[in-house]
């Protein structure tokens, strides 16, 4: 049910942004809203309080976000609160952001390496991903996991490329154990 709600509202916001040719502006605003929501869980809890009326909740939204966001986003938030769907705001934001990334052909790559990558290595990796994936742009999420021993793991668009030493050692152990069983 939550996925359906985020899709319906996320699609509505996306269609409005397309119609008004404000994709980029709303994309940045919604990413900011998502960040504010994630950093302030008390806000979601407050807006979810059944003892607070819809008018008061809408007033809170206005007092917090008016002047900081566009009128379009303010109106959208008011509709969500009036419909009692404020609990779904993070999921709606996530859906909208993903829809815009798909529309703009932006991929998201999660890279885990054994050591921190140098800027030159990151630039080479971005270039290689752009060349091989067909994305117009790629957002990179870098993480370090010393347990990989060496190499890296890249996750992009449901695909995984694992060149870590840890995985290679695991595969070698598995091959050796199969070899011992046949002897």
Backbone bond lengths (Angstrom), bond angles and torsions (degrees), N, CA, C in turn:
res aa  C-N    CA-C-N  psi(-1)  N-CA   C-N-CA  omega(-1)  CA-C   N-CA-C  phi
1 X - - - 1.456 - - 1.531 110.55 -
2 X 1.343 116.58 -42.78 1.464 120.11 -178.45 1.530 110.97 -62.45
3 X 1.348 116.92 -36.63 1.464 120.28 178.47 1.519 110.57 -65.07
4 X 1.317 116.92 -39.46 1.450 121.20 179.20 1.526 110.07 -64.26
5 X 1.310 117.19 -43.71 1.468 121.46 179.70 1.520 110.13 -62.68
6 X 1.320 117.73 -47.23 1.463 120.15 -179.23 1.529 110.50 -64.23
7 X 1.328 117.23 -34.98 1.465 120.61 179.06 1.526 110.82 -68.18
8 X 1.316 117.05 -47.24 1.466 120.76 -178.02 1.531 110.23 -60.58
9 X 1.320 116.85 -51.26 1.460 120.00 -177.59 1.536 111.20 -72.65
10 X 1.308 116.81 -38.38 1.464 120.31 178.44 1.521 111.35 -63.84
11 X 1.334 116.72 -42.39 1.467 120.69 177.01 1.528 111.02 -63.88
12 X 1.327 116.81 -40.17 1.464 120.49 179.78 1.528 110.45 -61.94
13 X 1.317 116.46 -44.70 1.464 120.39 179.04 1.531 110.38 -65.52
14 X 1.321 116.42 -40.77 1.462 120.87 179.40 1.532 110.62 -62.92
15 X 1.318 116.72 -45.85 1.472 120.86 179.39 1.524 111.14 -61.78
16 X 1.325 116.86 -40.42 1.468 120.19 177.62 1.529 110.61 -63.95
17 X 1.320 116.22 -43.26 1.471 120.28 179.45 1.524 110.65 -62.87
18 X 1.334 117.01 -40.34 1.463 121.07 177.76 1.532 111.07 -64.68
19 X 1.315 114.78 -47.30 1.460 120.74 -177.76 1.531 111.51 -60.26
20 X 1.321 116.47 -41.07 1.471 121.11 -178.40 1.524 112.23 -89.61
21 X 1.335 116.54 1.25 1.464 122.65 -178.26 1.529 111.62 54.44
22 X 1.335 114.18 47.78 1.461 121.77 -179.83 1.528 111.95 -124.35
23 X 1.327 115.27 30.77 1.478 119.63 -177.79 1.520 111.25 -56.01
24 X 1.334 117.21 -52.06 1.464 120.56 -175.39 1.520 112.01 -62.08
25 X 1.336 116.60 -44.84 1.463 120.22 -178.24 1.526 111.05 -64.53
26 X 1.345 116.79 -47.70 1.465 119.40 -179.94 1.520 111.76 -67.71
27 X 1.317 116.81 -33.37 1.464 120.98 177.14 1.523 109.78 -57.69
28 X 1.333 116.62 -48.91 1.473 120.72 179.97 1.522 111.13 -66.11
29 X 1.325 116.98 -41.31 1.468 120.16 -179.81 1.526 111.69 -63.61
30 X 1.324 115.89 -44.29 1.469 119.82 -177.72 1.527 110.38 -68.18
31 X 1.333 117.24 -37.12 1.474 118.92 175.60 1.531 109.46 -61.88
32 X 1.320 117.17 -41.34 1.468 121.10 177.50 1.519 111.81 -64.34
33 X 1.335 116.35 -42.80 1.470 120.70 178.23 1.519 110.68 -61.38
34 X 1.321 115.44 -42.90 1.469 120.88 178.93 1.531 110.68 -59.75
35 X 1.326 115.68 -42.66 1.463 120.64 179.50 1.532 110.89 -65.23
36 X 1.333 116.74 -43.55 1.467 120.83 178.27 1.516 109.50 -60.48
37 X 1.324 116.76 -44.52 1.460 121.08 -178.92 1.528 111.02 -63.04
38 X 1.327 116.63 -42.58 1.467 120.38 -179.54 1.524 112.08 -68.07
39 X 1.323 117.23 -33.19 1.463 120.48 -178.59 1.528 112.78 -82.32
40 X 1.327 116.68 -14.80 1.463 120.88 -177.26 1.526 111.19 -129.44
41 X 1.330 117.56 72.37 1.469 119.29 -177.95 1.532 112.61 -62.75
42 X 1.330 117.25 -22.46 1.463 120.32 178.97 1.527 111.19 -64.36
43 X 1.322 117.31 -29.33 1.461 121.18 178.74 1.523 109.99 -63.30
44 X 1.314 116.69 -47.42 1.460 120.51 177.77 1.515 111.89 -62.38
45 X 1.328 117.14 -39.48 1.463 121.16 179.40 1.527 110.72 -66.16
46 X 1.336 115.79 -39.84 1.460 120.37 179.42 1.525 110.50 -64.66
47 X 1.320 116.66 -45.66 1.465 120.50 -179.68 1.523 112.38 -69.61
48 X 1.305 117.02 -18.14 1.460 121.59 179.81 1.534 112.06 -90.99
49 X 1.305 117.00 -4.46 1.458 121.83 -178.20 1.532 109.75 -68.07
50 X 1.328 117.82 119.22 1.470 120.82 -177.38 1.534 113.17 -68.65
51 X 1.311 117.90 -16.31 1.473 121.15 -179.63 1.526 112.18 -79.23
52 X 1.323 115.89 -12.52 1.462 120.70 179.46 1.525 108.13 -98.78
53 X 1.328 116.35 128.33 1.464 121.44 -178.02 1.525 112.32 -73.24
54 X 1.335 114.98 161.77 1.464 120.96 -178.46 1.526 111.73 -60.99
55 X 1.339 116.99 -39.49 1.466 120.05 -179.84 1.529 110.91 -63.00
56 X 1.319 115.32 -41.38 1.466 120.19 179.45 1.538 110.48 -67.48
57 X 1.322 116.55 -38.73 1.467 120.67 177.71 1.529 110.43 -64.73
58 X 1.336 115.89 -43.35 1.463 119.83 177.89 1.524 109.88 -62.19
59 X 1.321 116.82 -39.77 1.464 121.39 176.85 1.519 111.50 -61.47
60 X 1.321 116.76 -40.07 1.469 120.45 177.93 1.529 110.58 -63.47
61 X 1.326 115.82 -44.64 1.473 120.55 178.85 1.528 109.40 -58.51
62 X 1.340 116.01 -45.13 1.466 120.11 -179.78 1.518 111.19 -63.02
63 X 1.325 116.64 -44.60 1.470 118.97 -177.35 1.530 112.15 -66.65
64 X 1.324 116.69 -29.76 1.469 120.47 -179.47 1.521 111.71 -81.98
65 X 1.335 116.76 -44.70 1.466 119.75 -168.82 1.526 115.82 -105.90
66 X 1.340 118.17 -16.66 1.465 118.81 -177.49 1.530 109.91 -63.67
67 X 1.324 114.95 134.15 1.453 120.88 -177.20 1.524 112.69 87.03
68 X 1.310 115.78 -13.79 1.465 120.82 178.86 1.525 111.56 -106.98
69 X 1.326 115.87 -19.39 1.450 121.10 178.60 1.530 109.02 -130.49
70 X 1.315 116.02 165.77 1.464 121.27 179.90 1.525 110.39 -69.33
71 X 1.322 114.46 161.91 1.461 120.16 176.73 1.533 110.72 -62.92
72 X 1.326 116.31 -34.59 1.467 120.12 178.59 1.524 111.08 -60.81
73 X 1.322 116.82 -47.31 1.461 120.17 -179.78 1.526 110.61 -68.96
74 X 1.335 117.41 -37.02 1.470 120.38 177.20 1.532 110.03 -60.37
75 X 1.329 115.86 -46.72 1.461 120.01 179.07 1.515 112.12 -62.69
76 X 1.317 115.24 -39.36 1.454 120.55 179.23 1.534 110.48 -63.37
77 X 1.326 116.59 -45.21 1.467 120.20 178.42 1.527 110.96 -62.84
78 X 1.331 117.00 -38.88 1.465 120.47 178.67 1.528 110.54 -62.57
79 X 1.328 117.35 -41.63 1.465 120.85 177.97 1.526 110.17 -62.16
80 X 1.316 116.66 -45.29 1.468 120.27 -179.28 1.527 110.67 -60.12
81 X 1.334 116.83 -45.25 1.467 120.57 -179.79 1.529 110.28 -66.56
82 X 1.336 117.80 -42.95 1.471 120.66 179.57 1.522 112.31 -63.33
83 X 1.315 116.71 -29.27 1.473 120.86 178.08 1.532 111.62 -85.93
84 X 1.337 116.93 -1.41 1.463 120.55 178.88 1.519 113.58 74.14
85 X 1.332 117.36 25.46 1.464 121.85 -176.70 1.533 112.74 -107.79
86 X 1.329 117.50 19.34 1.462 121.34 -176.52 1.529 113.24 -59.33
87 X 1.305 117.44 -26.52 1.462 120.84 178.34 1.534 111.15 -65.14
88 X 1.333 116.10 -23.97 1.463 121.81 -177.07 1.525 113.68 -90.54
89 X 1.326 118.06 0.33 1.467 120.66 -176.63 1.533 112.15 -54.66
90 X 1.337 120.82 -46.73 1.474 118.64 178.39 1.527 113.02 -60.15
91 X 1.325 118.03 -41.12 1.469 121.37 -179.48 1.532 110.51 -68.98
92 X 1.323 117.08 -36.97 1.472 120.78 177.69 1.522 109.52 -65.05
93 X 1.324 116.37 -44.07 1.463 120.64 178.18 1.523 110.72 -60.91
94 X 1.315 116.91 -44.41 1.467 121.91 179.73 1.527 110.44 -61.42
95 X 1.322 116.53 -44.01 1.461 120.83 179.46 1.524 110.07 -62.25
96 X 1.322 117.17 -46.53 1.465 121.43 -179.25 1.531 111.12 -61.08
97 X 1.327 116.57 -47.00 1.468 120.79 -179.93 1.527 110.31 -59.12
98 X 1.318 116.88 -44.31 1.470 120.18 179.10 1.528 111.78 -65.43
99 X 1.329 116.93 -37.31 1.469 120.43 178.62 1.529 110.34 -64.46
100 X 1.324 116.83 -41.19 1.466 120.47 178.99 1.527 110.18 -66.52
101 X 1.328 117.09 -41.82 1.467 119.77 178.43 1.522 110.53 -60.69
102 X 1.316 116.83 -41.39 1.463 120.07 178.22 1.526 110.04 -64.94
103 X 1.308 117.11 -43.88 1.465 122.58 179.69 1.526 111.46 -61.04
104 X 1.329 115.97 -40.48 1.465 120.99 -177.71 1.530 112.29 -89.29
105 X 1.335 116.71 3.29 1.460 122.66 178.92 1.539 111.85 59.66
106 X 1.332 114.76 47.92 1.464 121.86 178.92 1.526 108.10 -106.51
107 X 1.318 115.93 121.72 1.451 120.86 176.65 1.518 110.57 -91.89
108 X 1.308 116.27 159.70 1.463 121.77 176.16 1.520 107.17 -122.45
109 X 1.326 115.13 120.46 1.467 120.53 -179.66 1.517 109.70 -112.38
110 X 1.313 116.18 132.08 1.463 122.61 176.12 1.527 106.30 -107.73
111 X 1.315 115.50 115.92 1.459 121.32 -175.86 1.526 108.62 -115.17
112 X 1.319 115.95 123.62 1.463 121.37 175.72 1.519 106.64 -116.05
113 X 1.327 115.36 124.92 1.466 120.15 -179.82 1.526 109.26 -126.55
114 X 1.311 114.75 161.67 1.463 120.25 -178.91 1.528 111.41 -71.30
115 X 1.317 116.50 -30.71 1.468 122.31 179.07 1.527 108.65 -133.52
116 X 1.303 116.23 161.95 1.464 121.34 177.04 1.524 109.45 -60.61
117 X 1.324 116.45 130.37 1.457 120.20 179.18 1.530 110.13 -80.25
118 X 1.322 115.98 144.82 1.456 121.21 176.45 1.527 108.26 -77.04
119 X 1.326 116.72 159.60 1.466 121.51 -178.86 1.525 111.55 -57.45
120 X 1.320 116.97 -39.17 1.463 121.28 179.09 1.530 110.70 -63.00
121 X 1.336 116.39 -41.38 1.462 120.92 178.67 1.533 110.47 -65.57
122 X 1.327 115.98 -40.90 1.467 120.15 178.53 1.526 110.44 -62.54
123 X 1.320 116.74 -43.48 1.466 120.96 179.89 1.528 110.53 -62.57
124 X 1.328 116.96 -42.38 1.467 120.94 178.55 1.532 110.79 -63.91
125 X 1.318 115.90 -40.29 1.461 120.63 -179.93 1.531 110.65 -65.28
126 X 1.328 117.23 -43.99 1.466 120.87 177.92 1.521 110.02 -60.23
127 X 1.325 116.90 -46.17 1.469 121.15 179.70 1.527 110.60 -59.66
128 X 1.317 116.86 -45.54 1.464 121.18 -179.54 1.533 111.06 -62.77
129 X 1.325 116.70 -42.12 1.461 120.12 179.28 1.529 111.25 -65.81
130 X 1.323 117.24 -41.45 1.464 120.59 177.94 1.526 111.04 -63.65
131 X 1.318 116.04 -39.77 1.471 120.72 179.67 1.526 112.47 -67.61
132 X 1.318 117.55 -35.99 1.465 120.16 -173.37 1.531 114.52 -95.39
133 X 1.332 117.65 -20.52 1.467 118.82 -175.27 1.512 114.30 -98.80
134 X 1.318 117.61 -24.21 1.460 119.86 -176.81 1.512 113.83 85.20
135 X 1.328 117.41 2.38 1.464 120.01 175.95 1.526 109.56 -69.88
136 X 1.343 115.77 150.08 1.458 121.42 175.78 1.522 110.06 -77.21
137 X 1.321 116.01 -30.04 1.465 122.11 179.45 1.525 106.84 -153.17
138 X 1.298 115.79 162.30 1.462 119.73 179.09 1.525 108.95 -141.09
139 X 1.324 115.32 132.94 1.464 121.52 173.97 1.518 107.10 -92.01
140 X 1.307 115.23 133.22 1.456 119.52 -176.77 1.525 110.49 -109.03
141 X 1.314 115.17 136.22 1.457 122.76 174.84 1.526 105.94 -122.39
142 X 1.335 115.77 108.75 1.467 120.49 -176.66 1.523 110.46 -101.71
143 X 1.324 115.54 137.51 1.458 122.18 174.90 1.519 108.68 -138.41
144 X 1.319 115.24 152.79 1.462 121.06 179.04 1.523 108.45 -113.86
145 X 1.338 115.48 131.78 1.461 122.14 176.43 1.526 107.80 -136.85
146 X 1.339 117.01 97.84 1.469 120.19 -178.28 1.535 113.72 -58.24
147 X 1.328 117.50 -19.80 1.466 120.68 179.87 1.533 111.98 -65.99
148 X 1.325 117.86 -14.89 1.467 120.63 177.18 1.523 111.80 -71.03
149 X 1.314 116.62 -17.87 1.463 126.23 -179.91 1.526 110.89 72.13
150 X 1.299 118.40 -48.57 1.461 124.24 178.75 1.509 108.90 -167.06
151 X 1.319 117.52 169.56 1.454 121.13 -179.83 1.516 111.77 77.19
152 X 1.343 115.36 -162.03 1.463 119.34 -178.94 1.519 111.11 -156.26
153 X 1.324 113.93 166.42 1.455 122.31 175.16 1.533 106.05 -122.96
154 X 1.339 116.07 128.81 1.459 121.32 179.75 1.524 107.84 -118.79
155 X 1.337 115.45 126.66 1.463 121.33 176.30 1.526 107.30 -117.77
156 X 1.340 115.61 122.79 1.459 120.30 178.70 1.523 109.00 -150.17
157 X 1.307 115.33 127.82 1.458 122.56 176.46 1.531 112.66 51.34
158 X 1.312 116.89 46.70 1.454 121.08 177.24 1.517 115.18 77.87
159 X 1.314 117.29 0.22 1.468 120.73 179.05 1.518 109.25 -106.58
160 X 1.325 115.51 150.22 1.462 121.47 179.66 1.526 108.44 -129.13
161 X 1.322 114.85 129.40 1.462 121.46 172.83 1.523 105.49 -116.62
162 X 1.313 116.09 115.14 1.466 120.97 -175.71 1.527 109.39 -116.52
163 X 1.322 115.75 107.52 1.470 120.61 177.45 1.529 110.15 -115.09
164 X 1.327 116.19 25.84 1.461 119.72 -177.54 1.526 111.02 -75.08
165 X 1.302 115.18 149.30 1.461 121.68 176.85 1.530 109.58 -64.39
166 X 1.324 116.92 -36.90 1.463 121.12 179.46 1.538 110.15 -57.18
167 X 1.313 117.74 -45.82 1.460 121.45 -179.59 1.524 110.79 -67.98
168 X 1.324 116.63 -40.76 1.458 120.16 179.15 1.528 110.75 -63.05
169 X 1.329 117.27 -40.50 1.472 120.76 176.75 1.525 110.68 -64.97
170 X 1.323 116.87 -41.06 1.459 121.29 178.46 1.535 110.29 -60.63
171 X 1.331 116.33 -45.40 1.463 120.91 179.28 1.533 110.79 -63.87
172 X 1.319 116.97 -39.32 1.460 121.33 178.82 1.527 110.38 -64.15
173 X 1.348 116.71 -44.43 1.467 120.59 177.79 1.524 110.53 -59.92
174 X 1.320 116.27 -43.48 1.456 120.63 -179.79 1.527 111.29 -63.09
175 X 1.311 116.45 -42.27 1.474 120.68 178.86 1.522 110.56 -64.61
176 X 1.326 116.70 -42.19 1.461 120.39 178.92 1.511 112.23 -64.82
177 X 1.322 116.94 -40.02 1.462 118.69 179.81 1.532 111.18 -67.60
178 X 1.324 117.79 -34.61 1.462 120.74 176.10 1.522 109.55 -67.28
179 X 1.333 116.44 -38.92 1.470 121.39 179.42 1.527 110.20 -63.85
180 X 1.338 117.37 -41.01 1.453 121.11 179.99 1.532 110.55 -66.47
181 X 1.301 117.19 -34.44 1.466 119.69 179.39 1.530 111.45 -67.75
182 X 1.317 117.42 -31.50 1.458 120.08 -179.50 1.530 112.53 -80.30
183 X 1.325 116.23 -19.92 1.468 119.07 179.19 1.485 108.27 -81.83
